[in-house]
Amino acid sequence: MTMMMSDLPNDLVEEILSRVPITSLGAVRSTCKRWNGLSKDRIVCKGDANQQFTGFTRYVNESTVCSMRLDLNEIQNEDVELVELSINKINKFIELELFQVYYSDGLLLLVTDEVDSKIVVWNPYLGQTRLIQCRDTEHFKYRYALGYDNNRNHKILMYNRKNCEIYDFKSDSWKVLDIIPDLHTNIYVRDMSIKGNTYFFYRGEKIGEGLAGCLLSFDFTRERFVSCLPLPFQIAKFDDNVALSSVREEHLVVLFNNWEESEMEIWVTTKIEPNAVSWSNFLTFTHFRIKFLVTSFFIDQEKKLAVVFGRSLSKQMRCNIAYVIGDNGYLRILDFGVTFIPSNLPVSYAPSLVKITQGQELSVIEEKKRSRLLASLVYSTLFVSFIIFFSFISSVFI
């Protein structure tokens, strides 16, 4: 008797779904209605995703996006000597000259470094993309943040030291905000989106014996920078390392690496709103004497561990590594060589059912090819015109 895929028990299907890469879930969901339903239930009910870390980053020496997977069970298994970081290029965006990657609510914002090109919003789980034309052709000179308002309407914040604009998905339009934030040069780490609002680590002027630092919040409902929220530690030196992460976009997590004291602290919010925050210590690791620049990290609350990505600053070991740290001390080092570029840090990803299409969905690759073809035609026309002009001038003077 042949068993159909739709006849498999729920426990087995759940196990299969937990092992499927996010970027392949679209094909799995189309297998049958039951699998599609179970897959959606995992997202809506915030199903257990603690068996693996899934993220996105830039591929080494190439300006293209790739997915990352790290098995958390292997990390804690002392019998596994080599823990592999699975990295795969996303063929859908192979034509993009990627510059920056941003994340919020299951959506990725991909920014290219080419003049007059569109930015791309992508939902890897649903396989949907949306191309957005910026008002400024040099959009790569801006920083961005993703979020949503109280009505769950998603928006994009685009800012630099001279200008601040916001894009509304619902109206498909940009609006200039009458605020010029003094934060372009004072933000030192990637922003983090929590419950629709975005939080930045903002380093201000020196106060007393320490350096002032806070969380600057942006409220996507009010479309304003709201307030500076206190951090649970004192920044003593300019080169002290601070990084932000999140837990399911419900809790903000901040890491503080104090090089002078050889100490690393990780704190998790117990409450966070644009105008209020409270903290709880997740773990503190002392005697961390290695010069290590933290680029990103994530925590597993159930396993009580943190995986910290970064780059060693010692002359003997300049490589991309990750430290696995538990509540009872250091666990192990993962050496990834030059697998990913630390300046384009991995973005921890949790899938969602947010739909981003409006009208006909555009093909990123086709749009890219169309732009390149147009540029090629322009250059060819100019070249032919130059040859004709040069021939005419030559005939006149000969």
VOGU-3710 file (C-alpha; in Angstrom, 3 decimals, decimal comma):
1> mtmmmsdlpn> 0,000/0,000/0,000  1,456/3,345/-1,074  1,293/6,191/1,428  0,523/9,631/0,014  2,349/12,708/1,306  -0,959/14,020/2,608  -1,302/10,866/4,756  1,893/11,430/6,755  1,367/12,019/10,501  1,516/15,607/11,748
11> dlveeilsrv> 4,595/14,997/13,902  6,564/13,775/10,889  5,392/16,671/8,726  6,362/19,139/11,469  9,824/17,558/11,616  10,190/17,850/7,837  9,075/21,483/7,842  11,526/22,336/10,619  14,406/21,159/8,423  13,390/22,892/5,200
21> pitslgavrs> 15,258/26,148/4,416  13,070/29,248/4,482  13,811/29,956/0,832  12,488/26,502/-0,160  9,254/26,620/1,821  7,338/27,984/-1,157  7,828/24,733/-3,055  6,934/22,672/0,020  3,750/24,651/0,650  2,534/23,912/-2,877
31> tckrwnglsk> 2,781/20,154/-2,245  -0,714/19,884/-0,780  -3,280/21,940/1,144  -2,520/20,180/4,421  1,207/20,914/4,236  0,450/24,507/3,323  -1,829/24,828/6,351  0,682/23,275/8,759  3,416/25,497/7,377  1,300/28,605/7,990
41> drivckgdan> 0,408/27,400/11,494  4,113/27,271/12,331  4,402/30,945/11,423  1,158/32,258/12,926  1,617/30,321/16,167  5,317/31,185/16,364  6,272/27,543/16,106  9,486/26,204/17,573  12,372/27,484/15,487  15,048/26,929/18,096
51> qqftgftryv> 16,716/24,079/16,283  18,488/26,353/13,824  19,589/29,911/13,189  18,452/31,324/9,851  19,818/34,568/8,515  20,732/36,561/5,440  23,923/38,411/4,552  26,170/39,379/1,656  28,261/36,713/-0,020  32,030/37,094/0,306
61> nestvcsmrl> 33,618/39,269/-2,414  30,304/39,340/-4,282  27,476/41,848/-4,037  24,671/39,325/-3,810  22,407/38,127/-1,016  22,718/34,651/0,468  20,930/32,634/3,130  22,642/31,198/6,200  21,775/28,257/8,434  23,460/27,139/11,618
71> dlneiqnedv> 22,389/23,989/13,472  22,127/24,815/17,176  22,121/21,164/18,211  25,512/20,657/16,547  26,903/23,633/18,433  26,205/21,981/21,782  27,286/18,520/20,651  30,898/18,063/21,771  31,230/15,015/19,497  30,842/17,273/16,451
81> elvelsinki> 34,294/18,760/15,872  33,438/20,890/12,821  30,230/22,904/12,909  29,334/24,006/9,397  27,701/27,293/8,487  25,484/26,533/5,497  25,523/29,437/3,014  23,625/29,509/-0,270  23,307/32,245/-2,877  19,790/33,426/-3,677
91> nkfielelfq> 19,635/32,958/-7,448  16,618/35,241/-7,674  18,848/38,225/-6,899  22,062/37,104/-8,560  21,890/40,133/-10,883  21,665/42,656/-8,048  24,732/44,639/-6,979  23,788/44,437/-3,315  24,916/47,187/-0,956  22,850/46,820/2,243
101> vyysdgllll> 20,362/44,375/3,787  17,673/45,388/6,311  15,046/43,286/8,067  11,689/43,626/9,823  8,628/41,430/10,362  9,701/38,697/7,947  10,573/41,189/5,195  14,013/41,942/3,777  14,935/45,290/2,244  17,705/44,971/-0,349
111> vtdevdskiv> 19,522/48,160/-1,339  21,783/48,259/-4,396  24,733/50,590/-4,977  23,742/51,601/-8,496  22,429/55,030/-9,469  18,745/55,305/-10,409  17,890/51,716/-9,517  15,008/50,537/-7,354  15,222/49,125/-3,860  13,739/45,658/-3,372
121> vwnpylgqtr> 11,474/44,362/-0,605  11,288/40,570/-0,382  9,309/38,088/1,714  11,411/34,888/1,474  8,657/32,741/2,985  5,927/33,781/0,534  8,399/34,292/-2,312  7,025/37,772/-3,041  9,071/40,765/-4,166  8,251/44,424/-4,585
131> liqcrdtehf> 10,309/47,022/-6,436  10,240/50,554/-5,035  11,489/53,621/-6,866  13,248/56,119/-4,594  12,898/59,868/-5,101  16,666/60,340/-4,906  18,602/58,485/-7,625  21,575/58,166/-5,252  19,586/56,157/-2,734  22,692/54,215/-1,664
141> kyryalgydn> 23,880/57,313/0,215  21,055/56,831/2,712  20,400/54,509/5,617  17,111/52,675/5,982  14,766/51,119/8,525  11,688/48,909/8,115  8,651/49,004/10,375  4,875/49,298/10,579  2,244/51,462/12,275  -0,613/50,532/14,636
151> nrnhkilmyn> -2,732/49,444/11,654  -0,031/47,024/10,537  0,728/49,186/7,511  4,381/48,679/6,626  6,710/51,608/5,954  10,334/52,328/5,053  12,369/55,071/6,715  15,103/56,554/4,495  17,477/59,088/6,051  20,853/60,798/6,003
161> rknceiydfk> 22,257/63,916/7,646  20,353/66,256/5,305  17,102/64,519/4,502  14,528/62,157/5,985  11,748/60,453/3,989  9,227/57,689/4,602  7,614/55,274/2,159  4,075/53,968/2,742  3,355/50,502/1,306  -0,387/51,102/1,264
171> sdswkvldii> -0,305/54,361/-0,711  2,821/53,384/-2,668  4,274/56,857/-2,145  7,144/58,725/-0,476  6,771/61,648/1,927  9,433/64,051/3,175  9,490/64,339/6,977  10,154/67,728/8,532  12,891/66,326/10,744  16,620/66,330/10,106
181> pdlhtniyvr> 18,043/63,757/12,526  21,513/64,395/13,914  22,151/60,683/13,946  23,712/59,681/10,634  27,221/60,016/12,068  26,264/58,995/15,615  24,693/55,608/14,870  27,347/52,916/15,130  25,452/49,644/14,845  22,555/48,270/12,847
191> dmsikgntyf> 19,072/49,302/13,892  16,585/46,728/15,165  12,826/46,556/14,607  10,681/45,508/17,574  6,876/45,405/17,409  6,862/47,667/14,366  9,117/50,401/15,757  12,837/50,797/15,141  15,575/51,295/17,725  19,072/52,650/17,095
201> fyrgekigeg> 22,146/52,650/19,300  22,958/56,361/19,472  26,268/57,604/20,849  26,143/61,212/22,015  28,547/63,624/23,633  30,888/62,826/26,512  29,298/63,244/29,940  31,456/63,148/33,056  33,803/60,184/33,111  31,850/58,169/30,578
211> lagcllsfdf> 30,383/58,453/27,110  26,678/59,004/26,772  24,842/56,311/24,846  21,184/55,438/24,472  18,541/53,745/22,343  16,996/56,229/19,947  13,490/55,104/18,999  11,510/55,818/15,822  7,727/55,482/16,024  6,286/54,462/12,624
221> trerfvsclp> 2,767/55,437/13,713  3,713/59,003/14,615  6,498/59,017/12,000  8,842/60,664/14,468  12,014/60,002/16,436  10,520/59,811/19,897  13,058/59,545/22,697  16,416/58,271/23,900  15,943/55,231/26,136  18,531/54,258/28,780
231> lpfqiakfdd> 20,898/51,323/28,323  21,608/48,905/31,197  25,366/49,627/31,197  27,811/52,544/31,213  29,933/53,094/28,101  33,425/53,908/29,335  35,396/54,222/26,097  34,694/55,137/22,511  35,856/51,734/21,242  33,590/49,714/23,561
241> nvalssvree> 31,602/47,364/21,336  27,760/47,476/21,277  25,488/45,309/19,099  21,712/44,825/18,848  19,615/41,731/18,215  16,071/40,557/18,924  13,998/37,605/20,083  11,164/37,017/17,624  10,834/40,811/17,250  9,194/40,864/20,673
251> hlvvlfnnwe> 12,248/41,618/22,814  15,255/43,768/22,052  18,627/42,278/22,975  21,772/44,358/23,453  25,360/43,120/23,754  28,079/45,173/25,436  31,710/44,147/24,971  33,916/46,043/27,425  37,461/45,534/26,158  39,135/47,256/29,113
261> esemeiwvtt> 37,404/45,027/31,674  37,528/41,929/29,383  33,821/41,453/29,980  30,850/40,781/27,721  27,267/41,420/28,862  23,991/40,545/27,138  20,702/42,127/28,231  17,103/41,437/27,147  14,180/43,835/27,428  11,283/42,832/29,664
271> kiepnavsws> 9,341/45,822/28,356  9,962/48,042/25,351  7,952/50,870/23,834  9,033/54,004/21,958  9,084/55,927/25,255  9,840/53,245/27,878  12,192/50,296/28,415  13,218/47,866/31,179  16,021/45,286/31,133  16,982/41,862/32,467
281> nfltfthfri> 20,501/40,412/32,376  20,674/37,356/30,107  24,302/36,434/30,756  27,665/37,950/31,639  30,927/36,453/30,422  34,125/37,568/32,159  37,807/37,160/31,223  37,030/37,676/27,534  40,565/38,807/26,677  40,474/38,434/22,889
291> kflvtsffid> 40,232/41,609/20,793  37,006/40,818/19,006  34,769/43,165/16,993  31,160/41,991/17,384  29,150/42,450/14,179  25,969/40,585/15,121  24,652/37,915/17,461  21,582/35,950/18,444  20,459/34,222/21,616  18,512/31,075/22,404
301> qekklavvfg> 16,578/31,656/25,611  15,613/28,004/26,025  19,191/26,719/25,693  20,522/29,772/27,555  23,274/30,443/25,043  24,429/33,162/22,669  26,181/32,873/19,315  28,262/35,990/18,684  29,498/36,683/15,146  32,454/38,961/14,585
311> rslskqmrcn> 36,000/39,483/13,481  39,153/38,887/15,480  41,375/41,973/15,666  44,553/40,151/16,664  47,400/40,215/14,145  47,802/36,454/14,409  44,129/35,636/13,706  42,296/38,027/11,373  39,337/35,871/10,433  35,557/35,724/10,703
321> iayvigdngy> 34,570/33,733/13,753  31,729/33,126/16,168  31,872/32,551/19,903  29,288/30,285/21,505  28,721/31,453/25,077  26,563/29,782/27,725  25,382/30,893/31,150  28,102/28,784/32,755  30,899/30,225/30,624  32,537/29,855/27,248
331> lrildfgvtf> 31,600/26,847/25,124  33,497/26,896/21,830  34,847/28,918/18,888  33,491/28,540/15,349  35,973/29,616/12,653  34,310/30,504/9,338  37,420/31,884/7,636  36,312/34,467/5,064  32,846/33,032/4,507  30,992/36,285/5,064
341> ipsnlpvsya> 31,888/39,951/5,270  31,524/41,292/8,845  30,574/44,790/7,646  27,467/43,204/6,103  26,413/41,345/9,175  24,027/38,398/9,196  20,385/39,357/9,708  18,479/36,902/11,920  15,298/35,899/10,116  11,856/34,750/11,287
351> pslvkitqgq> 9,251/34,053/8,548  5,902/35,823/8,300  2,735/35,939/6,179  2,998/39,647/5,335  1,960/40,213/1,711  3,849/42,957/-0,093  2,636/42,765/-3,689  0,563/45,551/-5,168  -0,878/44,861/-8,611  1,404/42,777/-10,815
361> elsvieekkr> 4,548/41,502/-9,138  7,692/42,521/-10,999  10,658/40,298/-11,718  13,819/41,681/-10,174  16,043/39,973/-12,705  13,954/41,117/-15,682  13,947/44,663/-14,337  17,706/44,507/-13,949  18,228/43,133/-17,450  15,917/45,798/-18,863
371> srllaslvys> 17,950/48,542/-17,172  21,223/47,099/-18,425  19,855/46,770/-21,956  18,725/50,393/-21,893  22,139/51,518/-20,638  23,831/49,446/-23,347  21,673/51,065/-26,034  22,492/54,540/-24,724  26,237/53,849/-24,714  26,058/52,283/-28,175
381> tlfvsfiiff> 24,196/55,306/-29,541  26,738/57,685/-28,044  29,611/55,630/-29,449  28,117/55,567/-32,958  27,418/59,305/-32,762  31,018/59,921/-31,765  32,325/57,864/-34,706  30,069/59,730/-37,151  31,130/63,099/-35,716  34,827/62,159/-35,841
391> sfissvfi> 34,492/60,965/-39,447  32,777/64,229/-40,411  35,492/66,359/-38,789  38,206/64,307/-40,477  36,604/64,721/-43,911  36,379/68,502/-43,457  40,027/69,040/-42,570  41,573/66,511/-44,948
//
